[in-house]
């Protein structure tokens, strides 16, 4: 890729009204001009946002000052100068405590003939694309669980009923010491049945009854449920956008999603007296996703987040976080987040997780309700089950 751009230098006090700079500022990807001495000469608006600093501030620093130590980007700049040709590198982590723990980008660098020794660098962030890929992989894993759930429901329920019935009969004929064992058999049989029942949810592929839903009403309901039960010792705060339009969704299933996420956050915080969960909403235009089975591309402008200040998710678990049977809890089933991902996916949305110590955030992007969608649901649409505490 060859970037032959003329980048005029802007003054901090008097910006240059140049069409070329205006075009570069309009790009959604960060663009930097690095001088022969490795000083940052110019930065577009997207670069200012990426590096969390204004162009005048960036222009007072060398590139090595704003990227991680020994970053591949610095080496890439040297390669461009040596070869005097464009060089690209993919999936490079430029994350730092200041701009974020994980910022995966594709790098494109090219010499600028008009300024010998200068290099133009464009960064294309891959985070959203990669997370959507992982989301689709998780949906594939959920479809595997769908077939497994249907088989388990048929093949396991009948033997379980027989085992439970036999244990109850034995309980009436054995002494008190042995009754503890028969009760253990009964309890474990009930636990397996509940697990099968939870897995069976994955096999229900009927359309969902959806309507315009006020997400703040849903989140307030989830907060009340949490504070009256499992999160009574946790501080839960809100950061809402009051002008947010309704989300096109099933209210009960949204409650189930956020109840799961808040409960997970509560368990992650544990007994930390400074533990806090933040529920936030925002409008983020610009995210569009293709819907499987149709040519339609759906806009996902609504962002809902559940953030906690717990210890964070282990890095080796992050790529598989939404896969079935993946859990860090000693007694967990690993189906909670898989079910959350399925529900969000069924709504045409995307869920992602960003985690570092003291800051873990689950972010959900979903479509807004529009007039065209506010139509009666098909008779075959399934009603959502009333949510229960996960």
C-alpha positions in Angstrom: 0.0 0.0 0.0 1.4 3.4 -0.9 0.3 6.5 0.9 1.3 9.6 -1.1 -0.3 12.4 1.0 0.6 16.0 1.4 0.3 16.8 5.1 0.6 20.5 5.9 1.7 21.3 9.4 -0.9 22.8 11.6 -0.2 25.4 14.2 -1.6 25.0 17.7 -2.8 28.5 17.6 -3.9 28.8 14.0 -5.1 25.7 12.2 -4.4 25.6 8.4 -7.7 25.5 6.5 -6.3 23.0 3.9 -8.6 20.6 2.0 -6.0 17.8 2.1 -5.8 18.0 5.9 -9.6 18.1 6.1 -9.8 14.9 4.0 -7.3 13.2 6.2 -9.2 14.3 9.4 -12.3 12.7 7.9 -10.6 9.3 7.8 -11.9 7.0 10.5 -8.3 5.5 11.0 -5.5 7.2 12.9 -2.8 8.7 10.6 0.6 10.1 11.8 3.4 11.8 9.9 6.7 10.9 11.6 9.7 13.1 10.7 13.3 12.0 10.0 14.2 12.5 13.7 11.2 10.3 14.7 9.3 13.3 16.0 5.5 13.3 15.4 5.0 16.1 12.9 1.3 15.7 12.3 -1.7 13.7 13.5 -5.3 13.6 12.3 -8.4 13.7 14.5 -8.6 9.9 14.7 -5.0 9.7 15.9 -5.7 12.3 18.6 -8.6 10.1 19.8 -6.5 6.9 19.6 -3.5 8.3 21.6 -5.7 10.4 23.9 -3.7 13.5 23.1 -4.1 16.6 20.9 -2.0 17.0 17.7 0.0 19.9 19.3 0.8 17.7 22.3 1.8 14.8 20.1 4.0 17.0 18.0 6.2 17.6 21.1 7.0 13.9 21.4 8.9 11.3 19.5 7.0 8.3 18.3 8.7 6.0 20.9 7.2 8.2 23.6 3.6 7.4 22.7 3.9 3.7 21.9 5.0 0.8 24.1 8.7 0.2 24.7 10.3 -1.7 21.7 7.1 -1.5 19.8 7.0 -3.1 16.3 5.8 0.3 15.0 9.3 1.8 15.6 10.9 -1.0 13.8 8.4 -0.7 10.9 9.4 3.0 10.5 13.0 2.0 10.2 12.2 -0.6 7.6 10.3 1.9 5.5 13.3 4.3 5.5 15.8 1.5 4.6 13.7 0.1 1.8 12.2 3.4 0.7 8.9 1.6 0.1 5.7 0.9 1.8 5.6 -1.8 4.6 2.6 -3.3 6.3 2.3 -5.4 9.5 -0.8 -7.0 10.9 -2.3 -7.5 14.4 0.2 -5.5 16.4 -0.7 -4.6 20.0 -0.1 -0.9 20.7 -1.9 -1.1 24.1 -0.6 0.9 27.1 -2.1 1.9 30.4 -2.9 5.3 29.0 -4.8 4.3 25.9 -6.0 0.9 26.9 -4.7 -2.5 27.7 -5.4 -4.1 24.3 -5.3 -2.1 21.1 -4.8 -4.5 18.2 -4.1 -2.7 15.0 -2.9 -3.3 11.4 -0.1 -1.0 10.5 0.5 0.6 7.1 3.6 2.8 6.6 4.9 4.6 3.5 7.7 7.1 2.8 6.7 10.6 1.9 8.7 11.6 -1.2 8.2 15.3 -0.6 9.9 15.1 2.8 12.9 12.8 2.7 13.1 10.6 5.8 9.5 11.2 6.8 7.0 8.4 7.0 3.2 8.3 6.9 1.7 5.7 9.2 -2.0 4.6 9.2 -3.4 2.4 12.0 -6.4 0.3 11.3 -7.8 -1.0 14.6 -8.8 -4.6 14.5 -10.4 -4.9 17.9 -14.1 -4.8 16.8 -13.5 -7.1 13.8 -11.7 -9.7 15.9 -14.3 -9.6 18.6 -17.1 -10.1 16.1 -15.1 -13.0 14.7 -14.9 -14.5 18.2 -18.6 -13.8 18.7 -19.4 -15.8 15.5 -17.2 -18.6 16.7 -19.0 -18.6 20.0 -22.3 -18.8 18.2 -21.0 -21.8 16.3 -20.1 -23.5 19.6 -23.6 -22.7 20.9 -25.1 -24.4 17.9 -23.0 -27.5 18.8 -24.5 -27.3 22.3 -28.0 -27.1 20.6 -27.7 -30.6 19.2 -26.1 -31.9 22.4 -28.9 -30.4 24.5 -31.6 -32.0 22.3 -29.9 -35.4 22.7 -29.4 -35.0 26.4 -33.0 -34.0 27.1 -34.2 -37.2 25.4 -31.6 -39.6 26.6 -31.0 -38.4 30.2 -34.3 -37.3 31.6 -35.9 -40.8 31.7 -32.9 -42.5 33.5 -32.7 -39.5 35.9 -36.4 -40.0 36.8 -35.8 -43.7 37.5 -32.7 -43.0 39.6 -34.6 -40.3 41.6 -37.6 -42.5 42.1 -35.4 -45.4 43.3 -33.6 -43.2 45.7 -36.9 -42.0 47.2 -38.1 -45.6 47.7 -34.9 -46.5 49.3 -35.1 -43.6 51.7 -38.3 -45.2 53.3 -36.5 -48.5 54.0 -33.0 -47.5 55.3 -31.8 -46.2 58.6 -31.1 -42.6 59.4 -27.4 -42.8 58.5 -28.1 -44.2 55.1 -30.8 -41.6 54.4 -28.1 -39.0 54.0 -26.8 -41.0 51.0 -30.2 -41.4 49.4 -30.8 -37.6 49.8 -27.5 -37.0 48.2 -28.5 -39.1 45.2 -31.8 -37.2 45.0 -30.1 -33.8 45.2 -27.5 -34.6 42.6 -30.1 -36.0 40.3 -32.1 -32.7 40.6 -28.9 -30.8 39.9 -28.2 -32.7 36.7 -31.8 -32.2 35.6 -31.5 -28.4 36.1 -28.3 -28.5 34.0 -30.1 -30.3 31.2 -33.0 -27.8 31.4 -30.6 -24.9 31.1 -28.9 -26.5 28.1 -32.3 -27.1 26.4 -32.7 -23.3 26.1 -30.0 -23.4 23.4 -32.1 -25.7 21.2 -35.1 -23.3 21.0 -34.7 -21.6 17.6 -38.2 -20.1 17.2 -38.4 -16.3 16.5 -38.3 -14.0 19.5 -41.2 -11.7 20.4 -39.6 -8.2 20.2 -40.8 -4.7 20.7 -39.3 -1.3 21.5 -37.9 -1.5 25.0 -36.7 1.3 27.3 -33.3 -0.1 28.4 -33.1 2.1 31.4 -36.3 0.6 32.8 -34.7 -2.9 32.3 -31.4 -1.9 34.0 -33.2 -0.3 36.9 -35.2 -3.5 37.4 -32.1 -5.6 37.3 -30.4 -3.2 39.8 -33.3 -3.6 42.2 -33.3 -7.4 41.9 -29.5 -7.5 42.5 -29.5 -5.1 45.5 -32.3 -7.0 47.1 -30.4 -10.3 46.7 -26.9 -11.4 45.7 -25.4 -7.8 45.3 -26.8 -6.3 48.5 -23.3 -5.4 49.7 -22.1 -4.0 46.4 -22.4 -0.4 45.2 -24.1 -0.1 41.8 -24.0 3.2 40.0 -25.4 4.4 36.6 -24.0 6.4 33.8 -27.0 6.7 31.4 -27.6 8.6 28.2 -31.2 9.9 28.9 -31.8 10.6 25.2 -31.2 7.0 24.1 -33.9 5.6 21.8 -35.6 2.3 22.6 -33.9 -1.0 21.8 -35.7 -3.5 19.6 -35.7 -6.5 21.9 -37.5 -8.8 24.2 -37.7 -7.3 27.7 -37.6 -10.5 29.7 -34.6 -11.8 27.8 -32.7 -8.5 28.3 -33.4 -8.8 32.0 -31.9 -12.3 31.9 -28.8 -11.0 30.1 -28.0 -8.2 32.5 -28.9 -10.2 35.6 -26.3 -12.7 34.5 -23.7 -10.0 33.8 -24.3 -8.2 37.1 -24.2 -11.5 39.0 -20.9 -12.4 37.4 -19.5 -9.0 38.3 -20.7 -9.4 41.9 -19.0 -12.8 42.2 -15.8 -11.3 40.6 -15.7 -8.5 43.2 -16.3 -10.9 46.1 -16.0 -9.4 49.5 -14.0 -6.3 48.4 -15.4 -3.4 50.5 -14.6 -1.0 47.6 -16.3 -3.1 45.0 -18.5 -1.2 42.5 -20.5 -2.1 39.4 -21.3 0.6 36.8 -24.2 0.3 34.4 -23.9 2.6 31.4 -25.7 3.3 28.2 -24.5 5.4 25.2 -25.3 6.1 21.5 -22.4 4.9 19.2 -23.2 5.4 15.5 -21.1 3.8 12.9 -21.2 0.1 13.8 -23.0 -2.0 11.1 -23.1 -5.8 10.9 -24.4 -8.2 8.3 -27.2 -10.4 9.6 -26.8 -14.1 8.8 -29.3 -15.4 6.2 -30.1 -12.0 4.8 -28.5 -9.2 2.7 -29.6 -6.7 5.3 -26.9 -4.8 7.2 -28.1 -3.7 10.6 -26.8 -0.7 12.4 -25.9 -1.3 16.1 -25.8 2.2 17.6 -26.9 1.3 21.1 -24.2 0.5 23.6 -24.9 -1.0 27.0 -22.1 -1.8 29.4 -21.6 -3.6 32.7 -18.3 -2.6 34.3 -16.8 -3.8 37.6 -13.5 -3.2 39.5 -12.8 -6.8 40.3 -9.5 -8.6 39.6 -10.3 -9.2 35.9 -10.6 -12.1 33.6 -7.5 -14.4 33.1 -5.9 -13.6 29.8 -5.9 -17.3 28.7 -9.7 -17.4 29.2 -10.5 -14.3 27.2 -10.7 -15.9 23.7 -13.1 -18.6 25.0 -15.1 -16.5 27.4 -18.5 -17.0 25.6 -17.9 -20.7 24.7 -20.1 -23.2 26.5 -18.7 -25.0 29.6 -15.9 -22.4 30.1 -15.8 -21.2 33.6 -13.5 -20.2 36.5 -16.1 -21.0 39.2 -15.5 -24.2 41.1 -19.2 -25.1 40.9 -20.0 -23.2 37.7 -21.6 -24.8 34.6 -20.0 -22.5 32.1 -23.4 -21.9 30.4 -24.2 -18.4 31.7 -22.1 -16.3 29.3 -22.8 -18.7 26.5 -26.5 -18.2 27.0 -26.0 -14.4 27.2 -24.0 -14.5 23.9 -26.8 -16.5 22.3 -29.6 -14.1 23.4 -27.6 -11.1 22.2 -26.8 -12.9 18.9 -30.5 -13.8 18.5 -31.3 -10.1 18.8 -28.8 -9.3 16.0 -26.3 -7.8 18.5 -22.7 -8.3 19.6 -21.2 -8.7 23.0 -17.6 -8.2 23.8 -15.4 -8.1 26.9 -12.4 -5.9 27.8 -10.6 -6.8 31.0 -7.6 -5.7 33.0 -7.1 -5.7 36.8 -9.7 -3.4 38.5 -11.6 -2.8 35.2 -13.6 -5.4 33.5 -16.3 -4.3 31.0 -18.9 -6.3 29.1 -20.1 -4.2 26.2 -23.3 -5.0 24.2 -24.1 -3.4 20.9 -27.7 -3.7 19.7 -30.1 -2.3 17.1 -32.5 0.5 17.9 -36.2 0.2 17.5 -37.4 1.9 14.3 -40.9 2.4 12.9 -40.5 -0.3 10.3 -39.9 -2.9 12.9 -42.8 -1.9 15.2 -45.1 -4.5 13.6 -47.0 -7.4 15.1 -44.8 -10.5 15.7 -45.4 -13.7 13.8 -47.8 -16.2 15.5 -44.9 -18.7 15.8 -42.8 -16.3 17.8 -41.9 -17.7 21.2 -42.6 -15.9 24.4 -39.5 -15.5 26.5 -39.5 -17.3 29.9 -39.7 -15.1 32.9 -36.1 -14.4 34.0 -34.9 -15.9 37.2 -31.8 -15.2 39.2 -28.9 -16.8 37.4 
